[in-house]
Amino acid sequence: MKIKSARLLVMMLCLSLSYSVNSAIPNVTAQGKPFPSLAPMLKKVNSAVVNIATYSTKQALVNPLLNDPFFRHFFDIPEQGNLQQKAPQKRQKSAGSGVIINAQDGIVMTNYHVIKDADEVQVSLIDGRSYKAKIIGSDPELDIAILSIKAKKLTQVTISESILLEVGDFVVAIGNPFGLGQTVTTGIVSALGRSGLGIEGYENFIQTDASINPGNSGGALVNLNGELVGINTAIIAPAGGNIGIGFAIPINMAEASMQKIIKYGEVKRGQIGVSIQDITRDLSEALGLENGQLGVLVAGVTKGSPAEKAGLIPGDIITGVDGQLTKSTGQLRSQIGLKSIGDTVKVTLLHNGIKKTVDVGIGKPQTLSTADSSGELHPLLEGVSFANNNKGQGVKVTEVQANSPAAYSGLEEGDLIIATNKHSVDDLLSFKKALGLAKNSILLQVNRNGMSLFIAIR
């Protein structure tokens, strides 16, 4: 009995101590300063992030068997014409997010896929107000859309320079996941310059582990100062939910697109007049590049283009634009896509192995024409047949056998070889002479359907 009483006393003391400790947890540091909190920043930013509801009308699906006359006859279903055309229309609602960029004019930025095919767009503010929005314009290739609402006393977000972001910077994602209402999640910048995902035409994403879910699209990605650095756009979600890999469009790209949409109602992008490809290991060895050399290979140059006027030639390696590193074709397309027709960019490149910087204008889109180059004959080309080009210079590939080294490397029937190992190919004779210079690998420059590209065969 005494033992039980002692145990009970100990438990009461423990509970009493636990309660005393919890109730005594300070809300300030030892120096008397409050603990860090995002609340003050969010109070200024939250009102600039909006919820977007879109409404669209779609025809309900009808079982196609009902339109099959044999099926109707077998089950004695009366003739009713095309049932699909008579199917009732359904009103559908979708949810997304947006950011107020200009409070005075009521300009809201969101993703194009949020408002795509919408008959009506409603923008709801955090204070409960709701407005019907007008779609000013969109940029599907970047996945940006610009809306306007007629409202007073709006709050706009401050725009930061997303090019100043670094991996490891803290960021906050604000949006409307699953239509729940405004939600805040935190994380860091996991990576920069992500491309090749096949999500958009122009990809140079900020990758973050801040939770982004369906409905967050078009919402804000801000830094700890509450400045907008990106527009939340997509996630990798093999299980259908967030796994910590989300992507946002850098705000400098989105803002450049917005300015064009507001001014012209659409986005017109220029080109410098090159066809490009990423540098593979085989291409790097064939070109004699240093191990680890980053950049984008110029595969072809359009005649009369700004690139040709600036002195670019096939085989050049573009390593940077306007002081920013260029690591992939997707990144280069985005760097050029930011500019307007008539602008000039400083392109850093390796030209015949020598580093140089040249000014290149942004011109109107053109079709890449065939560039003169080089070619040759070799054991690595076993299983490939060639013929002179009856329509001009070069050697035509007339057959590529399956499982041959050339087939594995990507050479295709119909390709026109215009250069080999950086030597121009005029005909089979010059092709054979150029091939005699190769030992363990062959670098071919080919023209395929009007586009120029390099192929390395090892």
Secondary structure in CASP SS format (residue, H / E / C, confidence):
PFRMAT SS
TARGET T0000
AUTHOR 0000-0000-0000
METHOD secondary structure of the structure
MODEL  1
M C 1.00
K H 1.00
I H 1.00
K H 1.00
S H 1.00
A H 1.00
R H 1.00
L H 1.00
L H 1.00
V H 1.00
M H 1.00
M H 1.00
L H 1.00
C H 1.00
L H 1.00
S H 1.00
L H 1.00
S H 1.00
Y H 1.00
S H 1.00
V H 1.00
N H 1.00
S H 1.00
A C 1.00
I C 1.00
P C 1.00
N C 1.00
V E 1.00
T C 1.00
A C 1.00
Q C 1.00
G C 1.00
K C 1.00
P E 1.00
F C 1.00
P C 1.00
S C 1.00
L C 1.00
A H 1.00
P H 1.00
M H 1.00
L H 1.00
K H 1.00
K H 1.00
V H 1.00
N H 1.00
S H 1.00
A H 1.00
V E 1.00
V E 1.00
N E 1.00
I E 1.00
A E 1.00
T E 1.00
Y E 1.00
S E 1.00
T E 1.00
K E 1.00
Q E 1.00
A C 1.00
L C 1.00
V C 1.00
N C 1.00
P H 1.00
L H 1.00
L H 1.00
N H 1.00
D C 1.00
P H 1.00
F H 1.00
F H 1.00
R H 1.00
H H 1.00
F H 1.00
F C 1.00
D C 1.00
I C 1.00
P C 1.00
E C 1.00
Q C 1.00
G C 1.00
N C 1.00
L H 1.00
Q H 1.00
Q H 1.00
K H 1.00
A C 1.00
P C 1.00
Q E 1.00
K E 1.00
R E 1.00
Q E 1.00
K E 1.00
S E 1.00
A E 1.00
G E 1.00
S E 1.00
G E 1.00
V E 1.00
I E 1.00
I E 1.00
N E 1.00
A C 1.00
Q C 1.00
D C 1.00
G C 1.00
I E 1.00
V E 1.00
M E 1.00
T E 1.00
N C 1.00
Y H 1.00
H H 1.00
V H 1.00
I H 1.00
K C 1.00
D C 1.00
A C 1.00
D C 1.00
E E 1.00
V E 1.00
Q E 1.00
V E 1.00
S E 1.00
L C 1.00
I C 1.00
D C 1.00
G C 1.00
R C 1.00
S E 1.00
Y E 1.00
K E 1.00
A C 1.00
K E 1.00
I E 1.00
I E 1.00
G E 1.00
S E 1.00
D E 1.00
P C 1.00
E C 1.00
L C 1.00
D C 1.00
I E 1.00
A E 1.00
I E 1.00
L E 1.00
S E 1.00
I C 1.00
K C 1.00
A C 1.00
K C 1.00
K C 1.00
L C 1.00
T C 1.00
Q C 1.00
V C 1.00
T E 1.00
I E 1.00
S C 1.00
E C 1.00
S H 1.00
I H 1.00
L H 1.00
L C 1.00
E C 1.00
V C 1.00
G C 1.00
D C 1.00
F E 1.00
V E 1.00
V E 1.00
A E 1.00
I E 1.00
G E 1.00
N C 1.00
P H 1.00
F H 1.00
G H 1.00
L C 1.00
G C 1.00
Q C 1.00
T E 1.00
V E 1.00
T E 1.00
T E 1.00
G E 1.00
I E 1.00
V E 1.00
S E 1.00
A E 1.00
L E 1.00
G E 1.00
R E 1.00
S C 1.00
G C 1.00
L C 1.00
G C 1.00
I C 1.00
E C 1.00
G C 1.00
Y C 1.00
E C 1.00
N C 1.00
F E 1.00
I E 1.00
Q E 1.00
T E 1.00
D C 1.00
A C 1.00
S C 1.00
I C 1.00
N C 1.00
P C 1.00
G C 1.00
N C 1.00
S C 1.00
G C 1.00
G C 1.00
A E 1.00
L E 1.00
V E 1.00
N C 1.00
L C 1.00
N C 1.00
G C 1.00
E E 1.00
L E 1.00
V E 1.00
G E 1.00
I E 1.00
N E 1.00
T E 1.00
A E 1.00
I E 1.00
I C 1.00
A C 1.00
P C 1.00
A C 1.00
G C 1.00
G C 1.00
N C 1.00
I C 1.00
G C 1.00
I C 1.00
G E 1.00
F E 1.00
A E 1.00
I E 1.00
P E 1.00
I H 1.00
N H 1.00
M H 1.00
A H 1.00
E H 1.00
A H 1.00
S H 1.00
M H 1.00
Q H 1.00
K H 1.00
I H 1.00
I H 1.00
K H 1.00
Y H 1.00
G C 1.00
E C 1.00
V C 1.00
K C 1.00
R C 1.00
G C 1.00
Q E 1.00
I C 1.00
G C 1.00
V E 1.00
S E 1.00
I E 1.00
Q E 1.00
D E 1.00
I C 1.00
T C 1.00
R H 1.00
D H 1.00
L H 1.00
S H 1.00
E H 1.00
A H 1.00
L H 1.00
G C 1.00
L C 1.00
E C 1.00
N C 1.00
G C 1.00
Q C 1.00
L C 1.00
G C 1.00
V E 1.00
L E 1.00
V E 1.00
A E 1.00
G E 1.00
V E 1.00
T C 1.00
K C 1.00
G C 1.00
S C 1.00
P H 1.00
A H 1.00
E H 1.00
K H 1.00
A C 1.00
G C 1.00
L C 1.00
I C 1.00
P C 1.00
G C 1.00
D C 1.00
I E 1.00
I E 1.00
T E 1.00
G E 1.00
V E 1.00
D C 1.00
G C 1.00
Q E 1.00
L E 1.00
T C 1.00
K C 1.00
S C 1.00
T H 1.00
G H 1.00
Q H 1.00
L H 1.00
R H 1.00
S H 1.00
Q H 1.00
I H 1.00
G H 1.00
L C 1.00
K C 1.00
S C 1.00
I C 1.00
G C 1.00
D C 1.00
T E 1.00
V E 1.00
K E 1.00
V E 1.00
T E 1.00
L E 1.00
L E 1.00
H E 1.00
N C 1.00
G C 1.00
I E 1.00
K E 1.00
K E 1.00
T E 1.00
V E 1.00
D E 1.00
V E 1.00
G E 1.00
I C 1.00
G E 1.00
K C 1.00
P C 1.00
Q C 1.00
T C 1.00
L C 1.00
S C 1.00
T C 1.00
A C 1.00
D C 1.00
S C 1.00
S E 1.00
G C 1.00
E C 1.00
L C 1.00
H C 1.00
P H 1.00
L H 1.00
L H 1.00
E C 1.00
G C 1.00
V E 1.00
S E 1.00
F E 1.00
A E 1.00
N E 1.00
N C 1.00
N C 1.00
K C 1.00
G C 1.00
Q C 1.00
G C 1.00
V E 1.00
K E 1.00
V E 1.00
T E 1.00
E E 1.00
V E 1.00
Q C 1.00
A C 1.00
N C 1.00
S C 1.00
P H 1.00
A H 1.00
A H 1.00
Y H 1.00
S H 1.00
G C 1.00
L C 1.00
E C 1.00
E C 1.00
G C 1.00
D C 1.00
L E 1.00
I E 1.00
I E 1.00
A E 1.00
T E 1.00
N C 1.00
K C 1.00
H E 1.00
S E 1.00
V C 1.00
D C 1.00
D C 1.00
L H 1.00
L H 1.00
S H 1.00
F H 1.00
K H 1.00
K H 1.00
A H 1.00
L H 1.00
G C 1.00
L C 1.00
A C 1.00
K C 1.00
N C 1.00
S C 1.00
I E 1.00
L E 1.00
L E 1.00
Q E 1.00
V E 1.00
N E 1.00
R E 1.00
N C 1.00
G C 1.00
M E 1.00
S E 1.00
L E 1.00
F E 1.00
I E 1.00
A E 1.00
I E 1.00
R C 1.00
END
